[in-house]
Amino acid sequence: MITPTEPQLRAALAQFASARIEHDVRPNGVTSQALDDATYTLCVMTGSRTVEEALLAADALMEQYSAGRVGGCVKDKTLAA
């Protein structure tokens, strides 16, 4: 699996959330297709087979991304001279 970047993952999660809400509010063929597309994208990005697994994997990835930051900044892995 190629790991998505943080912005890519955030965009996929936002798209999934938007599609889920829209489908819950107005279920029809269009919203169903949008939800299926968003679910598929999230599953592919996380290497998962179900949306539940994909969301858990996305949460784990987001924690890894957050662990790399201190005070909202990305940690610099170079040593000071």
PyMOL commands that place a pseudoatom at each C-alpha (Angstrom):
pseudoatom trace, name=CA, resn=MET, resi=1, chain=A, elem=C, hetatm=0, pos=[0.000, 0.000, 0.000]
pseudoatom trace, name=CA, resn=ILE, resi=2, chain=A, elem=C, hetatm=0, pos=[1.239, 3.477, -0.838]
pseudoatom trace, name=CA, resn=THR, resi=3, chain=A, elem=C, hetatm=0, pos=[0.608, 5.647, 2.199]
pseudoatom trace, name=CA, resn=PRO, resi=4, chain=A, elem=C, hetatm=0, pos=[-1.423, 8.773, 1.416]
pseudoatom trace, name=CA, resn=THR, resi=5, chain=A, elem=C, hetatm=0, pos=[-0.153, 12.145, 2.480]
pseudoatom trace, name=CA, resn=GLU, resi=6, chain=A, elem=C, hetatm=0, pos=[-1.939, 13.856, 5.319]
pseudoatom trace, name=CA, resn=PRO, resi=7, chain=A, elem=C, hetatm=0, pos=[-3.749, 16.331, 3.013]
pseudoatom trace, name=CA, resn=GLN, resi=8, chain=A, elem=C, hetatm=0, pos=[-4.865, 13.490, 0.734]
pseudoatom trace, name=CA, resn=LEU, resi=9, chain=A, elem=C, hetatm=0, pos=[-6.198, 11.503, 3.682]
pseudoatom trace, name=CA, resn=ARG, resi=10, chain=A, elem=C, hetatm=0, pos=[-7.939, 14.534, 5.167]
pseudoatom trace, name=CA, resn=ALA, resi=11, chain=A, elem=C, hetatm=0, pos=[-9.590, 15.249, 1.815]
pseudoatom trace, name=CA, resn=ALA, resi=12, chain=A, elem=C, hetatm=0, pos=[-10.777, 11.638, 1.485]
pseudoatom trace, name=CA, resn=LEU, resi=13, chain=A, elem=C, hetatm=0, pos=[-12.166, 11.668, 5.035]
pseudoatom trace, name=CA, resn=ALA, resi=14, chain=A, elem=C, hetatm=0, pos=[-13.944, 14.974, 4.401]
pseudoatom trace, name=CA, resn=GLN, resi=15, chain=A, elem=C, hetatm=0, pos=[-15.399, 13.650, 1.147]
pseudoatom trace, name=CA, resn=PHE, resi=16, chain=A, elem=C, hetatm=0, pos=[-16.597, 10.494, 2.899]
pseudoatom trace, name=CA, resn=ALA, resi=17, chain=A, elem=C, hetatm=0, pos=[-18.170, 12.474, 5.755]
pseudoatom trace, name=CA, resn=SER, resi=18, chain=A, elem=C, hetatm=0, pos=[-19.906, 14.828, 3.338]
pseudoatom trace, name=CA, resn=ALA, resi=19, chain=A, elem=C, hetatm=0, pos=[-21.228, 11.951, 1.220]
pseudoatom trace, name=CA, resn=ARG, resi=20, chain=A, elem=C, hetatm=0, pos=[-22.388, 10.048, 4.307]
pseudoatom trace, name=CA, resn=ILE, resi=21, chain=A, elem=C, hetatm=0, pos=[-24.297, 13.055, 5.647]
pseudoatom trace, name=CA, resn=GLU, resi=22, chain=A, elem=C, hetatm=0, pos=[-25.821, 13.912, 2.268]
pseudoatom trace, name=CA, resn=HIS, resi=23, chain=A, elem=C, hetatm=0, pos=[-26.953, 10.319, 1.777]
pseudoatom trace, name=CA, resn=ASP, resi=24, chain=A, elem=C, hetatm=0, pos=[-28.423, 10.154, 5.285]
pseudoatom trace, name=CA, resn=VAL, resi=25, chain=A, elem=C, hetatm=0, pos=[-30.364, 13.389, 4.679]
pseudoatom trace, name=CA, resn=ARG, resi=26, chain=A, elem=C, hetatm=0, pos=[-31.501, 12.740, 1.088]
pseudoatom trace, name=CA, resn=PRO, resi=27, chain=A, elem=C, hetatm=0, pos=[-30.974, 9.106, 0.110]
pseudoatom trace, name=CA, resn=ASN, resi=28, chain=A, elem=C, hetatm=0, pos=[-31.198, 8.643, -3.650]
pseudoatom trace, name=CA, resn=GLY, resi=29, chain=A, elem=C, hetatm=0, pos=[-29.187, 7.175, -6.500]
pseudoatom trace, name=CA, resn=VAL, resi=30, chain=A, elem=C, hetatm=0, pos=[-26.863, 10.163, -6.761]
pseudoatom trace, name=CA, resn=THR, resi=31, chain=A, elem=C, hetatm=0, pos=[-26.030, 10.289, -3.051]
pseudoatom trace, name=CA, resn=SER, resi=32, chain=A, elem=C, hetatm=0, pos=[-25.666, 6.518, -2.963]
pseudoatom trace, name=CA, resn=GLN, resi=33, chain=A, elem=C, hetatm=0, pos=[-23.135, 6.622, -5.805]
pseudoatom trace, name=CA, resn=ALA, resi=34, chain=A, elem=C, hetatm=0, pos=[-21.226, 9.489, -4.170]
pseudoatom trace, name=CA, resn=LEU, resi=35, chain=A, elem=C, hetatm=0, pos=[-21.057, 7.513, -0.910]
pseudoatom trace, name=CA, resn=ASP, resi=36, chain=A, elem=C, hetatm=0, pos=[-19.911, 4.379, -2.748]
pseudoatom trace, name=CA, resn=ASP, resi=37, chain=A, elem=C, hetatm=0, pos=[-17.193, 6.378, -4.532]
pseudoatom trace, name=CA, resn=ALA, resi=38, chain=A, elem=C, hetatm=0, pos=[-15.983, 8.028, -1.330]
pseudoatom trace, name=CA, resn=THR, resi=39, chain=A, elem=C, hetatm=0, pos=[-15.992, 4.693, 0.499]
pseudoatom trace, name=CA, resn=TYR, resi=40, chain=A, elem=C, hetatm=0, pos=[-14.028, 3.037, -2.303]
pseudoatom trace, name=CA, resn=THR, resi=41, chain=A, elem=C, hetatm=0, pos=[-11.436, 5.819, -2.315]
pseudoatom trace, name=CA, resn=LEU, resi=42, chain=A, elem=C, hetatm=0, pos=[-10.979, 5.630, 1.456]
pseudoatom trace, name=CA, resn=CYS, resi=43, chain=A, elem=C, hetatm=0, pos=[-10.667, 1.835, 1.341]
pseudoatom trace, name=CA, resn=VAL, resi=44, chain=A, elem=C, hetatm=0, pos=[-8.060, 1.960, -1.429]
pseudoatom trace, name=CA, resn=MET, resi=45, chain=A, elem=C, hetatm=0, pos=[-6.071, 4.684, 0.346]
pseudoatom trace, name=CA, resn=THR, resi=46, chain=A, elem=C, hetatm=0, pos=[-5.929, 2.681, 3.569]
pseudoatom trace, name=CA, resn=GLY, resi=47, chain=A, elem=C, hetatm=0, pos=[-5.641, -0.797, 2.056]
pseudoatom trace, name=CA, resn=SER, resi=48, chain=A, elem=C, hetatm=0, pos=[-8.886, -1.859, 3.725]
pseudoatom trace, name=CA, resn=ARG, resi=49, chain=A, elem=C, hetatm=0, pos=[-11.801, -4.042, 2.652]
pseudoatom trace, name=CA, resn=THR, resi=50, chain=A, elem=C, hetatm=0, pos=[-14.576, -2.398, 4.660]
pseudoatom trace, name=CA, resn=VAL, resi=51, chain=A, elem=C, hetatm=0, pos=[-15.411, 1.172, 5.554]
pseudoatom trace, name=CA, resn=GLU, resi=52, chain=A, elem=C, hetatm=0, pos=[-15.080, 0.303, 9.245]
pseudoatom trace, name=CA, resn=GLU, resi=53, chain=A, elem=C, hetatm=0, pos=[-11.531, -0.970, 8.695]
pseudoatom trace, name=CA, resn=ALA, resi=54, chain=A, elem=C, hetatm=0, pos=[-10.746, 2.051, 6.522]
pseudoatom trace, name=CA, resn=LEU, resi=55, chain=A, elem=C, hetatm=0, pos=[-11.875, 4.502, 9.185]
pseudoatom trace, name=CA, resn=LEU, resi=56, chain=A, elem=C, hetatm=0, pos=[-9.817, 2.726, 11.847]
pseudoatom trace, name=CA, resn=ALA, resi=57, chain=A, elem=C, hetatm=0, pos=[-6.782, 2.731, 9.563]
pseudoatom trace, name=CA, resn=ALA, resi=58, chain=A, elem=C, hetatm=0, pos=[-7.324, 6.412, 8.743]
pseudoatom trace, name=CA, resn=ASP, resi=59, chain=A, elem=C, hetatm=0, pos=[-7.498, 7.238, 12.456]
pseudoatom trace, name=CA, resn=ALA, resi=60, chain=A, elem=C, hetatm=0, pos=[-4.213, 5.388, 13.019]
pseudoatom trace, name=CA, resn=LEU, resi=61, chain=A, elem=C, hetatm=0, pos=[-2.560, 7.249, 10.151]
pseudoatom trace, name=CA, resn=MET, resi=62, chain=A, elem=C, hetatm=0, pos=[-3.826, 10.595, 11.444]
pseudoatom trace, name=CA, resn=GLU, resi=63, chain=A, elem=C, hetatm=0, pos=[-2.339, 9.775, 14.861]
pseudoatom trace, name=CA, resn=GLN, resi=64, chain=A, elem=C, hetatm=0, pos=[0.999, 9.055, 13.192]
pseudoatom trace, name=CA, resn=TYR, resi=65, chain=A, elem=C, hetatm=0, pos=[0.835, 12.375, 11.365]
pseudoatom trace, name=CA, resn=SER, resi=66, chain=A, elem=C, hetatm=0, pos=[-0.035, 14.180, 14.608]
pseudoatom trace, name=CA, resn=ALA, resi=67, chain=A, elem=C, hetatm=0, pos=[2.813, 12.468, 16.455]
pseudoatom trace, name=CA, resn=GLY, resi=68, chain=A, elem=C, hetatm=0, pos=[5.221, 14.036, 13.978]
pseudoatom trace, name=CA, resn=ARG, resi=69, chain=A, elem=C, hetatm=0, pos=[4.199, 17.551, 15.030]
pseudoatom trace, name=CA, resn=VAL, resi=70, chain=A, elem=C, hetatm=0, pos=[4.920, 19.601, 18.116]
pseudoatom trace, name=CA, resn=GLY, resi=71, chain=A, elem=C, hetatm=0, pos=[2.827, 22.700, 18.706]
pseudoatom trace, name=CA, resn=GLY, resi=72, chain=A, elem=C, hetatm=0, pos=[1.380, 22.514, 15.196]
pseudoatom trace, name=CA, resn=CYS, resi=73, chain=A, elem=C, hetatm=0, pos=[4.808, 22.413, 13.526]
pseudoatom trace, name=CA, resn=VAL, resi=74, chain=A, elem=C, hetatm=0, pos=[6.452, 19.470, 11.843]
pseudoatom trace, name=CA, resn=LYS, resi=75, chain=A, elem=C, hetatm=0, pos=[9.445, 18.180, 13.793]
pseudoatom trace, name=CA, resn=ASP, resi=76, chain=A, elem=C, hetatm=0, pos=[12.751, 18.771, 12.082]
pseudoatom trace, name=CA, resn=LYS, resi=77, chain=A, elem=C, hetatm=0, pos=[14.711, 15.527, 12.140]
pseudoatom trace, name=CA, resn=THR, resi=78, chain=A, elem=C, hetatm=0, pos=[18.060, 17.189, 11.447]
pseudoatom trace, name=CA, resn=LEU, resi=79, chain=A, elem=C, hetatm=0, pos=[20.502, 17.726, 14.253]
pseudoatom trace, name=CA, resn=ALA, resi=80, chain=A, elem=C, hetatm=0, pos=[21.533, 21.225, 15.229]
pseudoatom trace, name=CA, resn=ALA, resi=81, chain=A, elem=C, hetatm=0, pos=[25.230, 21.902, 14.654]
for i in range(1, 81): cmd.bond("trace and resi %d" % i, "trace and resi %d" % (i + 1))
show_as sticks, trace
zoom trace
